[in-house]
Amino acid sequence: MDVDVDKKSVIVVPGAAGSLSLDPGVAGGIGWIPGQAGSTDLPGLLREALDRPEMTVATACGGSILLALAGLADGRPLVTHERGQDLAGTKAARRGNWCPVAGLPGR
C-alpha cells in the first residue's frame, strides 16, 4: 500500500500487535516492532505528512512511540500506556507531552 502525502486526509499510525515483551531485542515483541517500522520509509513519509497543515496524523499506543523514536514528537501530545513511555526512552520522553492512558491493564 502506498501512502500519498499529497492528499488532504487523516493518517492513523496503529500500535504494535505481538508478544508482550518490551525488550527491543526480542523479535516479534511490542518492543521490537516500532524499531522495525522505524527502519522503513514510514518515518520519512510521516515527517512529510506532519509538515502539511492539511494533514492530520493520529496515533494509537505504539504509534506514538514510533513518532517519538523517529524524532517526530517535538511539541506534540502523545498518548500511550506508561510502559510504552519506557519503550521510547528518556530521549523521546523529553520530546513529547506524554498523556498516560488510565484504566489499561497493569495500571
PyMOL commands that set and color helices and strands:
alter all, ss='L'
color gray80, all
select helices_A, chain A and resi 33-38+42-50+62-69+82-95
alter helices_A, ss='H'
color red, helices_A
select strands_A, chain A and resi 10-13+56-59+77-80+97-100
alter strands_A, ss='S'
color yellow, strands_A
deselect
rebuild
show_as cartoon
